[in-house]
Amino acid sequence: DHSSVKETQAMLASYSLLIENKQKETQREYERAERLLANILPQNTIKQLKTFGKTTPEHYSDVSVLFLDFVGFTVLSQQMELEQLFEELNEIFTTFDNICEKFSCERIKTIGDAYLAVCGMHTQTKEHASSITSAAIEMREYLLKRNKYSQHQWICRIGIHSGPLMGGVVGKLKYIYDIFGDGVNTAARMETSSE
């Protein structure tokens, strides 16, 4: 009897340890998923999705938009191996993300070789226009310095516009936060018509 009680206690302790480890692993995965979600969607959008299973678009009255695109990207992409192209784009966009963070701007998305960012949307500031302009100047300076030592020359055009826009999640299968409005279109037109 004494040995079967000890066996039962050992099994219970083993199961308790297993359950505790599984709970810790589940908690780590939950926190990892939350961090990933926070990198993809704004906090208010995450709350709406969790509470209602859907989101409502939001209107922002005074925001600055930056639209950056690379000149001659199609030709450049044909001159490079696929892995090298993605490696360089990743390096450049990661640097752009860091610059945006420095100036309280946020990247909304990349569209191929284009980079779309905003300032004053989720973190409201009256200085959004000067902040996004400073970010744009630093992005351009980074590329100029990088081109001095790089085999491939990355030349960009940048358009900026300030004004109202809307933001929200489009679709249900793959959640993508996007921004819409004349401000986005104007920034894109400014980019295409710049040097």
Summary of the structure (lengths in Angstrom):
residues: 195
radius of gyration: 23.5
end to end distance: 87.9
largest distance: 87.9
contacts: 540
relative contact order: 0.16
helix: 56%
strand: 24%
